[in-house]
Amino acid sequence: QHHIWNFKFESTPVLTHFRRIVLAAERCFCKSAKAERRKRFYRLAMPIIINLDQVLADRNMKSKELAEMVGITEANLSILKSGKAKAVRFSTLEAICKALDCQPGDILEYSED
């Protein structure tokens, strides 16, 4: 880990408290930078586009209803809809297609951009 200061703090309460604040700030910065890199990765490197929102809207169905019908959590469905999922089980894809009465190509799209 990289710290803003590389010298050791003396053990006075004020400096110890200040050190905790600095370390907490560094952790926040690292987390936000990591999240930003993750967002860039998914935007740039993921040529598969998920059209699940559009298919749900066409069928006047809410995500909650679909999640119940498919048997997955709303959180996992949200990850799938946002394109952040790294993989989709065929059984899940089958259940989604069955619930929405559609083909996998209606949900998934490949784009070279």
Secondary structure, DSSP 8 states (H G I E B T S, - for coil): ---S--S---S-HHHHHHHHHHHHHHHHHHHHHHHHHHHHHHHHH--EEE-HHHHHHHTT--HHHHHHHHT--HHHHHHHHHT--S---HHHHHHHHHHHT--HHHHEEE---
